[in-house]
Amino acid sequence: MIPPSKFEVRRRMEEWAQAMELSNAMLMAGLRRKIGPDGDLHAAYREWSQDNHDRKWAEIEEVQERRRRNMEQTLRPGATT
């Protein structure tokens, strides 16, 4: 496989940066709509960020628990694979 040219790498990085900026703008617009024109956008973002963080950790813990249960079932004497 031929590596991309410097031009192509730069173009892809610029597209990625643009996508991140648009995602952020959409998030902020959604938060603004939720809290109204007089709401505290920074506080709304902090709350959203904390909720998102907590949700992600809960997902990680759920996956780890599922793996632990599967491992226990696999290691149980007489268990079939």
mmCIF file of the N, C-alpha and C atoms, coordinates in Angstrom:
data_MODEL
# 
_entry.id   MODEL 
# 
loop_
_atom_site.group_PDB 
_atom_site.id 
_atom_site.type_symbol 
_atom_site.label_atom_id 
_atom_site.label_alt_id 
_atom_site.label_comp_id 
_atom_site.label_asym_id 
_atom_site.label_entity_id 
_atom_site.label_seq_id 
_atom_site.pdbx_PDB_ins_code 
_atom_site.Cartn_x 
_atom_site.Cartn_y 
_atom_site.Cartn_z 
_atom_site.occupancy 
_atom_site.B_iso_or_equiv 
_atom_site.pdbx_formal_charge 
_atom_site.auth_seq_id 
_atom_site.auth_comp_id 
_atom_site.auth_asym_id 
_atom_site.auth_atom_id 
_atom_site.pdbx_PDB_model_num 
ATOM 1   N N  . MET A 1 1  ? 0.839   -1.181  0.000  1.00 0.00 ? 1  MET A N  1 
ATOM 2   C CA . MET A 1 1  ? 0.000   0.000   0.000  1.00 0.00 ? 1  MET A CA 1 
ATOM 3   C C  . MET A 1 1  ? 0.888   1.249   0.000  1.00 0.00 ? 1  MET A C  1 
ATOM 4   N N  . ILE A 1 2  ? 0.570   2.172   -0.854 1.00 0.00 ? 2  ILE A N  1 
ATOM 5   C CA . ILE A 1 2  ? 1.337   3.406   -0.974 1.00 0.00 ? 2  ILE A CA 1 
ATOM 6   C C  . ILE A 1 2  ? 0.801   4.420   0.027  1.00 0.00 ? 2  ILE A C  1 
ATOM 7   N N  . PRO A 1 3  ? 1.683   5.013   0.839  1.00 0.00 ? 3  PRO A N  1 
ATOM 8   C CA . PRO A 1 3  ? 1.210   6.013   1.801  1.00 0.00 ? 3  PRO A CA 1 
ATOM 9   C C  . PRO A 1 3  ? 0.679   7.246   1.067  1.00 0.00 ? 3  PRO A C  1 
ATOM 10  N N  . PRO A 1 4  ? -0.263  7.945   1.694  1.00 0.00 ? 4  PRO A N  1 
ATOM 11  C CA . PRO A 1 4  ? -0.811  9.142   1.038  1.00 0.00 ? 4  PRO A CA 1 
ATOM 12  C C  . PRO A 1 4  ? 0.244   10.240  0.940  1.00 0.00 ? 4  PRO A C  1 
ATOM 13  N N  . SER A 1 5  ? 0.080   11.091  -0.050 1.00 0.00 ? 5  SER A N  1 
ATOM 14  C CA . SER A 1 5  ? 1.005   12.212  -0.232 1.00 0.00 ? 5  SER A CA 1 
ATOM 15  C C  . SER A 1 5  ? 0.811   13.224  0.896  1.00 0.00 ? 5  SER A C  1 
ATOM 16  N N  . LYS A 1 6  ? 1.783   14.114  1.039  1.00 0.00 ? 6  LYS A N  1 
ATOM 17  C CA . LYS A 1 6  ? 1.677   15.167  2.046  1.00 0.00 ? 6  LYS A CA 1 
ATOM 18  C C  . LYS A 1 6  ? 0.431   16.014  1.809  1.00 0.00 ? 6  LYS A C  1 
ATOM 19  N N  . PHE A 1 7  ? 0.128   16.254  0.546  1.00 0.00 ? 7  PHE A N  1 
ATOM 20  C CA . PHE A 1 7  ? -1.061  17.018  0.193  1.00 0.00 ? 7  PHE A CA 1 
ATOM 21  C C  . PHE A 1 7  ? -2.310  16.295  0.677  1.00 0.00 ? 7  PHE A C  1 
ATOM 22  N N  . GLU A 1 8  ? -2.374  15.004  0.436  1.00 0.00 ? 8  GLU A N  1 
ATOM 23  C CA . GLU A 1 8  ? -3.540  14.213  0.833  1.00 0.00 ? 8  GLU A CA 1 
ATOM 24  C C  . GLU A 1 8  ? -3.676  14.166  2.361  1.00 0.00 ? 8  GLU A C  1 
ATOM 25  N N  . VAL A 1 9  ? -2.577  14.014  3.057  1.00 0.00 ? 9  VAL A N  1 
ATOM 26  C CA . VAL A 1 9  ? -2.610  14.006  4.527  1.00 0.00 ? 9  VAL A CA 1 
ATOM 27  C C  . VAL A 1 9  ? -3.141  15.347  5.035  1.00 0.00 ? 9  VAL A C  1 
ATOM 28  N N  . ARG A 1 10 ? -2.636  16.419  4.475  1.00 0.00 ? 10 ARG A N  1 
ATOM 29  C CA . ARG A 1 10 ? -3.083  17.757  4.890  1.00 0.00 ? 10 ARG A CA 1 
ATOM 30  C C  . ARG A 1 10 ? -4.574  17.943  4.616  1.00 0.00 ? 10 ARG A C  1 
ATOM 31  N N  . ARG A 1 11 ? -5.030  17.495  3.441  1.00 0.00 ? 11 ARG A N  1 
ATOM 32  C CA . ARG A 1 11 ? -6.445  17.629  3.076  1.00 0.00 ? 11 ARG A CA 1 
ATOM 33  C C  . ARG A 1 11 ? -7.316  16.841  4.050  1.00 0.00 ? 11 ARG A C  1 
ATOM 34  N N  . ARG A 1 12 ? -6.897  15.624  4.372  1.00 0.00 ? 12 ARG A N  1 
ATOM 35  C CA . ARG A 1 12 ? -7.684  14.799  5.303  1.00 0.00 ? 12 ARG A CA 1 
ATOM 36  C C  . ARG A 1 12 ? -7.720  15.411  6.700  1.00 0.00 ? 12 ARG A C  1 
ATOM 37  N N  . MET A 1 13 ? -6.605  15.970  7.136  1.00 0.00 ? 13 MET A N  1 
ATOM 38  C CA . MET A 1 13 ? -6.565  16.619  8.452  1.00 0.00 ? 13 MET A CA 1 
ATOM 39  C C  . MET A 1 13 ? -7.474  17.838  8.485  1.00 0.00 ? 13 MET A C  1 
ATOM 40  N N  . GLU A 1 14 ? -7.485  18.596  7.403  1.00 0.00 ? 14 GLU A N  1 
ATOM 41  C CA . GLU A 1 14 ? -8.353  19.767  7.334  1.00 0.00 ? 14 GLU A CA 1 
ATOM 42  C C  . GLU A 1 14 ? -9.819  19.342  7.344  1.00 0.00 ? 14 GLU A C  1 
ATOM 43  N N  . GLU A 1 15 ? -10.146 18.262  6.646  1.00 0.00 ? 15 GLU A N  1 
ATOM 44  C CA . GLU A 1 15 ? -11.521 17.758  6.652  1.00 0.00 ? 15 GLU A CA 1 
ATOM 45  C C  . GLU A 1 15 ? -11.915 17.270  8.046  1.00 0.00 ? 15 GLU A C  1 
ATOM 46  N N  . TRP A 1 16 ? -11.002 16.600  8.720  1.00 0.00 ? 16 TRP A N  1 
ATOM 47  C CA . TRP A 1 16 ? -11.276 16.130  10.077 1.00 0.00 ? 16 TRP A CA 1 
ATOM 48  C C  . TRP A 1 16 ? -11.517 17.317  11.004 1.00 0.00 ? 16 TRP A C  1 
ATOM 49  N N  . ALA A 1 17 ? -10.660 18.337  10.913 1.00 0.00 ? 17 ALA A N  1 
ATOM 50  C CA . ALA A 1 17 ? -10.811 19.523  11.761 1.00 0.00 ? 17 ALA A CA 1 
ATOM 51  C C  . ALA A 1 17 ? -12.145 20.214  11.481 1.00 0.00 ? 17 ALA A C  1 
ATOM 52  N N  . GLN A 1 18 ? -12.517 20.292  10.224 1.00 0.00 ? 18 GLN A N  1 
ATOM 53  C CA . GLN A 1 18 ? -13.798 20.907  9.868  1.00 0.00 ? 18 GLN A CA 1 
ATOM 54  C C  . GLN A 1 18 ? -14.960 20.098  10.444 1.00 0.00 ? 18 GLN A C  1 
ATOM 55  N N  . ALA A 1 19 ? -14.866 18.785  10.373 1.00 0.00 ? 19 ALA A N  1 
ATOM 56  C CA . ALA A 1 19 ? -15.921 17.930  10.931 1.00 0.00 ? 19 ALA A CA 1 
ATOM 57  C C  . ALA A 1 19 ? -16.039 18.131  12.439 1.00 0.00 ? 19 ALA A C  1 
ATOM 58  N N  . MET A 1 20 ? -14.900 18.272  13.121 1.00 0.00 ? 20 MET A N  1 
ATOM 59  C CA . MET A 1 20 ? -14.927 18.496  14.574 1.00 0.00 ? 20 MET A CA 1 
ATOM 60  C C  . MET A 1 20 ? -15.551 19.846  14.907 1.00 0.00 ? 20 MET A C  1 
ATOM 61  N N  . GLU A 1 21 ? -15.213 20.872  14.129 1.00 0.00 ? 21 GLU A N  1 
ATOM 62  C CA . GLU A 1 21 ? -15.790 22.196  14.351 1.00 0.00 ? 21 GLU A CA 1 
ATOM 63  C C  . GLU A 1 21 ? -17.296 22.174  14.132 1.00 0.00 ? 21 GLU A C  1 
ATOM 64  N N  . LEU A 1 22 ? -17.744 21.492  13.078 1.00 0.00 ? 22 LEU A N  1 
ATOM 65  C CA . LEU A 1 22 ? -19.180 21.404  12.807 1.00 0.00 ? 22 LEU A CA 1 
ATOM 66  C C  . LEU A 1 22 ? -19.904 20.606  13.889 1.00 0.00 ? 22 LEU A C  1 
ATOM 67  N N  . SER A 1 23 ? -19.282 19.547  14.366 1.00 0.00 ? 23 SER A N  1 
ATOM 68  C CA . SER A 1 23 ? -19.887 18.763  15.450 1.00 0.00 ? 23 SER A CA 1 
ATOM 69  C C  . SER A 1 23 ? -20.049 19.611  16.698 1.00 0.00 ? 23 SER A C  1 
ATOM 70  N N  . ASN A 1 24 ? -19.029 20.372  17.025 1.00 0.00 ? 24 ASN A N  1 
ATOM 71  C CA . ASN A 1 24 ? -19.093 21.248  18.187 1.00 0.00 ? 24 ASN A CA 1 
ATOM 72  C C  . ASN A 1 24 ? -20.175 22.310  18.009 1.00 0.00 ? 24 ASN A C  1 
ATOM 73  N N  . ALA A 1 25 ? -20.251 22.887  16.827 1.00 0.00 ? 25 ALA A N  1 
ATOM 74  C CA . ALA A 1 25 ? -21.264 23.912  16.565 1.00 0.00 ? 25 ALA A CA 1 
ATOM 75  C C  . ALA A 1 25 ? -22.669 23.318  16.698 1.00 0.00 ? 25 ALA A C  1 
ATOM 76  N N  . MET A 1 26 ? -22.857 22.103  16.213 1.00 0.00 ? 26 MET A N  1 
ATOM 77  C CA . MET A 1 26 ? -24.167 21.453  16.327 1.00 0.00 ? 26 MET A CA 1 
ATOM 78  C C  . MET A 1 26 ? -24.500 21.158  17.787 1.00 0.00 ? 26 MET A C  1 
ATOM 79  N N  . LEU A 1 27 ? -23.519 20.692  18.550 1.00 0.00 ? 27 LEU A N  1 
ATOM 80  C CA . LEU A 1 27 ? -23.738 20.437  19.973 1.00 0.00 ? 27 LEU A CA 1 
ATOM 81  C C  . LEU A 1 27 ? -24.142 21.718  20.681 1.00 0.00 ? 27 LEU A C  1 
ATOM 82  N N  . MET A 1 28 ? -23.402 22.784  20.452 1.00 0.00 ? 28 MET A N  1 
ATOM 83  C CA . MET A 1 28 ? -23.700 24.054  21.109 1.00 0.00 ? 28 MET A CA 1 
ATOM 84  C C  . MET A 1 28 ? -25.067 24.594  20.692 1.00 0.00 ? 28 MET A C  1 
ATOM 85  N N  . ALA A 1 29 ? -25.414 24.438  19.427 1.00 0.00 ? 29 ALA A N  1 
ATOM 86  C CA . ALA A 1 29 ? -26.727 24.890  18.969 1.00 0.00 ? 29 ALA A CA 1 
ATOM 87  C C  . ALA A 1 29 ? -27.835 24.084  19.654 1.00 0.00 ? 29 ALA A C  1 
ATOM 88  N N  . GLY A 1 30 ? -27.623 22.784  19.788 1.00 0.00 ? 30 GLY A N  1 
ATOM 89  C CA . GLY A 1 30 ? -28.607 21.947  20.469 1.00 0.00 ? 30 GLY A CA 1 
ATOM 90  C C  . GLY A 1 30 ? -28.754 22.321  21.931 1.00 0.00 ? 30 GLY A C  1 
ATOM 91  N N  . LEU A 1 31 ? -27.626 22.575  22.598 1.00 0.00 ? 31 LEU A N  1 
ATOM 92  C CA . LEU A 1 31 ? -27.686 22.998  23.996 1.00 0.00 ? 31 LEU A CA 1 
ATOM 93  C C  . LEU A 1 31 ? -28.377 24.354  24.124 1.00 0.00 ? 31 LEU A C  1 
ATOM 94  N N  . ARG A 1 32 ? -28.042 25.273  23.220 1.00 0.00 ? 32 ARG A N  1 
ATOM 95  C CA . ARG A 1 32 ? -28.663 26.603  23.252 1.00 0.00 ? 32 ARG A CA 1 
ATOM 96  C C  . ARG A 1 32 ? -30.179 26.472  23.097 1.00 0.00 ? 32 ARG A C  1 
ATOM 97  N N  . ARG A 1 33 ? -30.606 25.621  22.175 1.00 0.00 ? 33 ARG A N  1 
ATOM 98  C CA . ARG A 1 33 ? -32.047 25.411  21.961 1.00 0.00 ? 33 ARG A CA 1 
ATOM 99  C C  . ARG A 1 33 ? -32.694 24.839  23.215 1.00 0.00 ? 33 ARG A C  1 
ATOM 100 N N  . LYS A 1 34 ? -31.986 23.942  23.873 1.00 0.00 ? 34 LYS A N  1 
ATOM 101 C CA . LYS A 1 34 ? -32.521 23.299  25.079 1.00 0.00 ? 34 LYS A CA 1 
ATOM 102 C C  . LYS A 1 34 ? -32.656 24.281  26.239 1.00 0.00 ? 34 LYS A C  1 
ATOM 103 N N  . ILE A 1 35 ? -31.668 25.162  26.423 1.00 0.00 ? 35 ILE A N  1 
ATOM 104 C CA . ILE A 1 35 ? -31.664 26.049  27.591 1.00 0.00 ? 35 ILE A CA 1 
ATOM 105 C C  . ILE A 1 35 ? -32.285 27.410  27.310 1.00 0.00 ? 35 ILE A C  1 
ATOM 106 N N  . GLY A 1 36 ? -32.490 27.729  26.047 1.00 0.00 ? 36 GLY A N  1 
ATOM 107 C CA . GLY A 1 36 ? -33.084 29.017  25.705 1.00 0.00 ? 36 GLY A CA 1 
ATOM 108 C C  . GLY A 1 36 ? -32.033 30.108  25.584 1.00 0.00 ? 36 GLY A C  1 
ATOM 109 N N  . PRO A 1 37 ? -32.467 31.267  25.104 1.00 0.00 ? 37 PRO A N  1 
ATOM 110 C CA . PRO A 1 37 ? -31.519 32.354  24.832 1.00 0.00 ? 37 PRO A CA 1 
ATOM 111 C C  . PRO A 1 37 ? -30.866 32.940  26.081 1.00 0.00 ? 37 PRO A C  1 
ATOM 112 N N  . ASP A 1 38 ? -31.500 32.786  27.230 1.00 0.00 ? 38 ASP A N  1 
ATOM 113 C CA . ASP A 1 38 ? -30.957 33.381  28.450 1.00 0.00 ? 38 ASP A CA 1 
ATOM 114 C C  . ASP A 1 38 ? -30.227 32.375  29.330 1.00 0.00 ? 38 ASP A C  1 
ATOM 115 N N  . GLY A 1 39 ? -30.163 31.110  28.901 1.00 0.00 ? 39 GLY A N  1 
ATOM 116 C CA . GLY A 1 39 ? -29.517 30.079  29.712 1.00 0.00 ? 39 GLY A CA 1 
ATOM 117 C C  . GLY A 1 39 ? -28.005 30.189  29.694 1.00 0.00 ? 39 GLY A C  1 
ATOM 118 N N  . ASP A 1 40 ? -27.371 29.566  30.659 1.00 0.00 ? 40 ASP A N  1 
ATOM 119 C CA . ASP A 1 40 ? -25.910 29.563  30.784 1.00 0.00 ? 40 ASP A CA 1 
ATOM 120 C C  . ASP A 1 40 ? -25.342 28.439  29.920 1.00 0.00 ? 40 ASP A C  1 
ATOM 121 N N  . LEU A 1 41 ? -24.812 28.796  28.763 1.00 0.00 ? 41 LEU A N  1 
ATOM 122 C CA . LEU A 1 41 ? -24.317 27.800  27.806 1.00 0.00 ? 41 LEU A CA 1 
ATOM 123 C C  . LEU A 1 41 ? -23.131 27.028  28.369 1.00 0.00 ? 41 LEU A C  1 
ATOM 124 N N  . HIS A 1 42 ? -22.245 27.697  29.077 1.00 0.00 ? 42 HIS A N  1 
ATOM 125 C CA . HIS A 1 42 ? -21.077 27.012  29.643 1.00 0.00 ? 42 HIS A CA 1 
ATOM 126 C C  . HIS A 1 42 ? -21.506 25.988  30.693 1.00 0.00 ? 42 HIS A C  1 
ATOM 127 N N  . ALA A 1 43 ? -22.473 26.341  31.524 1.00 0.00 ? 43 ALA A N  1 
ATOM 128 C CA . ALA A 1 43 ? -22.976 25.398  32.528 1.00 0.00 ? 43 ALA A CA 1 
ATOM 129 C C  . ALA A 1 43 ? -23.682 24.227  31.851 1.00 0.00 ? 43 ALA A C  1 
ATOM 130 N N  . ALA A 1 44 ? -24.440 24.501  30.801 1.00 0.00 ? 44 ALA A N  1 
ATOM 131 C CA . ALA A 1 44 ? -25.128 23.434  30.076 1.00 0.00 ? 44 ALA A CA 1 
ATOM 132 C C  . ALA A 1 44 ? -24.112 22.485  29.445 1.00 0.00 ? 44 ALA A C  1 
ATOM 133 N N  . TYR A 1 45 ? -23.036 23.042  28.903 1.00 0.00 ? 45 TYR A N  1 
ATOM 134 C CA . TYR A 1 45 ? -21.994 22.198  28.311 1.00 0.00 ? 45 TYR A CA 1 
ATOM 135 C C  . TYR A 1 45 ? -21.316 21.352  29.379 1.00 0.00 ? 45 TYR A C  1 
ATOM 136 N N  . ARG A 1 46 ? -20.989 21.940  30.530 1.00 0.00 ? 46 ARG A N  1 
ATOM 137 C CA . ARG A 1 46 ? -20.368 21.172  31.607 1.00 0.00 ? 46 ARG A CA 1 
ATOM 138 C C  . ARG A 1 46 ? -21.268 20.022  32.044 1.00 0.00 ? 46 ARG A C  1 
ATOM 139 N N  . GLU A 1 47 ? -22.570 20.290  32.171 1.00 0.00 ? 47 GLU A N  1 
ATOM 140 C CA . GLU A 1 47 ? -23.513 19.247  32.561 1.00 0.00 ? 47 GLU A CA 1 
ATOM 141 C C  . GLU A 1 47 ? -23.582 18.151  31.500 1.00 0.00 ? 47 GLU A C  1 
ATOM 142 N N  . TRP A 1 48 ? -23.667 18.555  30.230 1.00 0.00 ? 48 TRP A N  1 
ATOM 143 C CA . TRP A 1 48 ? -23.706 17.575  29.148 1.00 0.00 ? 48 TRP A CA 1 
ATOM 144 C C  . TRP A 1 48 ? -22.430 16.734  29.148 1.00 0.00 ? 48 TRP A C  1 
ATOM 145 N N  . SER A 1 49 ? -21.295 17.399  29.322 1.00 0.00 ? 49 SER A N  1 
ATOM 146 C CA . SER A 1 49 ? -20.009 16.705  29.304 1.00 0.00 ? 49 SER A CA 1 
ATOM 147 C C  . SER A 1 49 ? -19.923 15.691  30.450 1.00 0.00 ? 49 SER A C  1 
ATOM 148 N N  . GLN A 1 50 ? -20.345 16.089  31.642 1.00 0.00 ? 50 GLN A N  1 
ATOM 149 C CA . GLN A 1 50 ? -20.314 15.176  32.785 1.00 0.00 ? 50 GLN A CA 1 
ATOM 150 C C  . GLN A 1 50 ? -21.259 14.007  32.568 1.00 0.00 ? 50 GLN A C  1 
ATOM 151 N N  . ASP A 1 51 ? -22.456 14.279  32.061 1.00 0.00 ? 51 ASP A N  1 
ATOM 152 C CA . ASP A 1 51 ? -23.411 13.200  31.776 1.00 0.00 ? 51 ASP A CA 1 
ATOM 153 C C  . ASP A 1 51 ? -22.846 12.240  30.735 1.00 0.00 ? 51 ASP A C  1 
ATOM 154 N N  . ASN A 1 52 ? -22.221 12.797  29.696 1.00 0.00 ? 52 ASN A N  1 
ATOM 155 C CA . ASN A 1 52 ? -21.622 11.974  28.654 1.00 0.00 ? 52 ASN A CA 1 
ATOM 156 C C  . ASN A 1 52 ? -20.500 11.111  29.238 1.00 0.00 ? 52 ASN A C  1 
ATOM 157 N N  . HIS A 1 53 ? -19.672 11.708  30.069 1.00 0.00 ? 53 HIS A N  1 
ATOM 158 C CA . HIS A 1 53 ? -18.581 10.987  30.731 1.00 0.00 ? 53 HIS A CA 1 
ATOM 159 C C  . HIS A 1 53 ? -19.134 9.843   31.576 1.00 0.00 ? 53 HIS A C  1 
ATOM 160 N N  . ASP A 1 54 ? -20.145 10.136  32.384 1.00 0.00 ? 54 ASP A N  1 
ATOM 161 C CA . ASP A 1 54 ? -20.743 9.118   33.246 1.00 0.00 ? 54 ASP A CA 1 
ATOM 162 C C  . ASP A 1 54 ? -21.365 7.985   32.423 1.00 0.00 ? 54 ASP A C  1 
ATOM 163 N N  . ARG A 1 55 ? -22.022 8.355   31.325 1.00 0.00 ? 55 ARG A N  1 
ATOM 164 C CA . ARG A 1 55 ? -22.650 7.354   30.450 1.00 0.00 ? 55 ARG A CA 1 
ATOM 165 C C  . ARG A 1 55 ? -21.594 6.432   29.830 1.00 0.00 ? 55 ARG A C  1 
ATOM 166 N N  . LYS A 1 56 ? -20.492 7.012   29.388 1.00 0.00 ? 56 LYS A N  1 
ATOM 167 C CA . LYS A 1 56 ? -19.422 6.211   28.787 1.00 0.00 ? 56 LYS A CA 1 
ATOM 168 C C  . LYS A 1 56 ? -18.817 5.256   29.809 1.00 0.00 ? 56 LYS A C  1 
ATOM 169 N N  . TRP A 1 57 ? -18.565 5.747   31.040 1.00 0.00 ? 57 TRP A N  1 
ATOM 170 C CA . TRP A 1 57 ? -18.008 4.871   32.069 1.00 0.00 ? 57 TRP A CA 1 
ATOM 171 C C  . TRP A 1 57 ? -18.972 3.758   32.433 1.00 0.00 ? 57 TRP A C  1 
ATOM 172 N N  . ALA A 1 58 ? -20.279 4.063   32.452 1.00 0.00 ? 58 ALA A N  1 
ATOM 173 C CA . ALA A 1 58 ? -21.271 3.020   32.736 1.00 0.00 ? 58 ALA A CA 1 
ATOM 174 C C  . ALA A 1 58 ? -21.236 1.956   31.638 1.00 0.00 ? 58 ALA A C  1 
ATOM 175 N N  . GLU A 1 59 ? -21.080 2.376   30.383 1.00 0.00 ? 59 GLU A N  1 
ATOM 176 C CA . GLU A 1 59 ? -20.980 1.414   29.276 1.00 0.00 ? 59 GLU A CA 1 
ATOM 177 C C  . GLU A 1 59 ? -19.736 0.548   29.424 1.00 0.00 ? 59 GLU A C  1 
ATOM 178 N N  . ILE A 1 60 ? -18.616 1.165   29.785 1.00 0.00 ? 60 ILE A N  1 
ATOM 179 C CA . ILE A 1 60 ? -17.367 0.416   29.963 1.00 0.00 ? 60 ILE A CA 1 
ATOM 180 C C  . ILE A 1 60 ? -17.521 -0.597  31.090 1.00 0.00 ? 60 ILE A C  1 
ATOM 181 N N  . GLU A 1 61 ? -18.106 -0.173  32.199 1.00 0.00 ? 61 GLU A N  1 
ATOM 182 C CA . GLU A 1 61 ? -18.300 -1.076  33.325 1.00 0.00 ? 61 GLU A CA 1 
ATOM 183 C C  . GLU A 1 61 ? -19.236 -2.229  32.965 1.00 0.00 ? 61 GLU A C  1 
ATOM 184 N N  . GLU A 1 62 ? -20.262 -1.942  32.171 1.00 0.00 ? 62 GLU A N  1 
ATOM 185 C CA . GLU A 1 62 ? -21.187 -2.983  31.735 1.00 0.00 ? 62 GLU A CA 1 
ATOM 186 C C  . GLU A 1 62 ? -20.476 -4.034  30.877 1.00 0.00 ? 62 GLU A C  1 
ATOM 187 N N  . VAL A 1 63 ? -19.639 -3.580  29.957 1.00 0.00 ? 63 VAL A N  1 
ATOM 188 C CA . VAL A 1 63 ? -18.880 -4.498  29.106 1.00 0.00 ? 63 VAL A CA 1 
ATOM 189 C C  . VAL A 1 63 ? -17.925 -5.336  29.954 1.00 0.00 ? 63 VAL A C  1 
ATOM 190 N N  . GLN A 1 64 ? -17.254 -4.710  30.903 1.00 0.00 ? 64 GLN A N  1 
ATOM 191 C CA . GLN A 1 64 ? -16.327 -5.446  31.766 1.00 0.00 ? 64 GLN A CA 1 
ATOM 192 C C  . GLN A 1 64 ? -17.063 -6.492  32.592 1.00 0.00 ? 64 GLN A C  1 
ATOM 193 N N  . GLU A 1 65 ? -18.230 -6.143  33.104 1.00 0.00 ? 65 GLU A N  1 
ATOM 194 C CA . GLU A 1 65 ? -19.025 -7.091  33.890 1.00 0.00 ? 65 GLU A CA 1 
ATOM 195 C C  . GLU A 1 65 ? -19.474 -8.273  33.023 1.00 0.00 ? 65 GLU A C  1 
ATOM 196 N N  . ARG A 1 66 ? -19.898 -7.968  31.802 1.00 0.00 ? 66 ARG A N  1 
ATOM 197 C CA . ARG A 1 66 ? -20.304 -9.038  30.877 1.00 0.00 ? 66 ARG A CA 1 
ATOM 198 C C  . ARG A 1 66 ? -19.132 -9.975  30.585 1.00 0.00 ? 66 ARG A C  1 
ATOM 199 N N  . ARG A 1 67 ? -17.960 -9.404  30.357 1.00 0.00 ? 67 ARG A N  1 
ATOM 200 C CA . ARG A 1 67 ? -16.764 -10.221 30.097 1.00 0.00 ? 67 ARG A CA 1 
ATOM 201 C C  . ARG A 1 67 ? -16.406 -11.067 31.316 1.00 0.00 ? 67 ARG A C  1 
ATOM 202 N N  . ARG A 1 68 ? -16.515 -10.466 32.505 1.00 0.00 ? 68 ARG A N  1 
ATOM 203 C CA . ARG A 1 68 ? -16.214 -11.196 33.733 1.00 0.00 ? 68 ARG A CA 1 
ATOM 204 C C  . ARG A 1 68 ? -17.173 -12.380 33.889 1.00 0.00 ? 68 ARG A C  1 
ATOM 205 N N  . ARG A 1 69 ? -18.474 -12.148 33.660 1.00 0.00 ? 69 ARG A N  1 
ATOM 206 C CA . ARG A 1 69 ? -19.450 -13.250 33.768 1.00 0.00 ? 69 ARG A CA 1 
ATOM 207 C C  . ARG A 1 69 ? -19.169 -14.335 32.740 1.00 0.00 ? 69 ARG A C  1 
ATOM 208 N N  . ASN A 1 70 ? -18.845 -13.928 31.513 1.00 0.00 ? 70 ASN A N  1 
ATOM 209 C CA . ASN A 1 70 ? -18.529 -14.914 30.476 1.00 0.00 ? 70 ASN A CA 1 
ATOM 210 C C  . ASN A 1 70 ? -17.293 -15.726 30.848 1.00 0.00 ? 70 ASN A C  1 
ATOM 211 N N  . MET A 1 71 ? -16.288 -15.060 31.406 1.00 0.00 ? 71 MET A N  1 
ATOM 212 C CA . MET A 1 71 ? -15.065 -15.746 31.817 1.00 0.00 ? 71 MET A CA 1 
ATOM 213 C C  . MET A 1 71 ? -15.370 -16.738 32.934 1.00 0.00 ? 71 MET A C  1 
ATOM 214 N N  . GLU A 1 72 ? -16.192 -16.334 33.887 1.00 0.00 ? 72 GLU A N  1 
ATOM 215 C CA . GLU A 1 72 ? -16.555 -17.232 34.985 1.00 0.00 ? 72 GLU A CA 1 
ATOM 216 C C  . GLU A 1 72 ? -17.289 -18.457 34.451 1.00 0.00 ? 72 GLU A C  1 
ATOM 217 N N  . GLN A 1 73 ? -18.186 -18.256 33.503 1.00 0.00 ? 73 GLN A N  1 
ATOM 218 C CA . GLN A 1 73 ? -18.919 -19.377 32.929 1.00 0.00 ? 73 GLN A CA 1 
ATOM 219 C C  . GLN A 1 73 ? -17.974 -20.306 32.168 1.00 0.00 ? 73 GLN A C  1 
ATOM 220 N N  . THR A 1 74 ? -17.013 -19.724 31.481 1.00 0.00 ? 74 THR A N  1 
ATOM 221 C CA . THR A 1 74 ? -16.059 -20.523 30.707 1.00 0.00 ? 74 THR A CA 1 
ATOM 222 C C  . THR A 1 74 ? -15.162 -21.328 31.617 1.00 0.00 ? 74 THR A C  1 
ATOM 223 N N  . LEU A 1 75 ? -14.761 -20.759 32.750 1.00 0.00 ? 75 LEU A N  1 
ATOM 224 C CA . LEU A 1 75 ? -13.844 -21.435 33.651 1.00 0.00 ? 75 LEU A CA 1 
ATOM 225 C C  . LEU A 1 75 ? -14.542 -22.364 34.633 1.00 0.00 ? 75 LEU A C  1 
ATOM 226 N N  . ARG A 1 76 ? -15.852 -22.317 34.712 1.00 0.00 ? 76 ARG A N  1 
ATOM 227 C CA . ARG A 1 76 ? -16.595 -23.162 35.641 1.00 0.00 ? 76 ARG A CA 1 
ATOM 228 C C  . ARG A 1 76 ? -16.399 -24.631 35.283 1.00 0.00 ? 76 ARG A C  1 
ATOM 229 N N  . PRO A 1 77 ? -16.099 -25.477 36.281 1.00 0.00 ? 77 PRO A N  1 
ATOM 230 C CA . PRO A 1 77 ? -15.934 -26.908 36.010 1.00 0.00 ? 77 PRO A CA 1 
ATOM 231 C C  . PRO A 1 77 ? -17.195 -27.486 35.354 1.00 0.00 ? 77 PRO A C  1 
ATOM 232 N N  . GLY A 1 78 ? -16.978 -28.255 34.329 1.00 0.00 ? 78 GLY A N  1 
ATOM 233 C CA . GLY A 1 78 ? -18.105 -28.886 33.620 1.00 0.00 ? 78 GLY A CA 1 
ATOM 234 C C  . GLY A 1 78 ? -18.754 -28.002 32.590 1.00 0.00 ? 78 GLY A C  1 
ATOM 235 N N  . ALA A 1 79 ? -18.251 -26.784 32.430 1.00 0.00 ? 79 ALA A N  1 
ATOM 236 C CA . ALA A 1 79 ? -18.835 -25.870 31.445 1.00 0.00 ? 79 ALA A CA 1 
ATOM 237 C C  . ALA A 1 79 ? -18.464 -26.333 30.049 1.00 0.00 ? 79 ALA A C  1 
ATOM 238 N N  . THR A 1 80 ? -19.402 -26.182 29.124 1.00 0.00 ? 80 THR A N  1 
ATOM 239 C CA . THR A 1 80 ? -19.117 -26.559 27.738 1.00 0.00 ? 80 THR A CA 1 
ATOM 240 C C  . THR A 1 80 ? -18.759 -25.308 26.957 1.00 0.00 ? 80 THR A C  1 
ATOM 241 N N  . THR A 1 81 ? -17.908 -25.473 25.957 1.00 0.00 ? 81 THR A N  1 
ATOM 242 C CA . THR A 1 81 ? -17.493 -24.326 25.150 1.00 0.00 ? 81 THR A CA 1 
ATOM 243 C C  . THR A 1 81 ? -18.154 -24.336 23.809 1.00 0.00 ? 81 THR A C  1 
# 
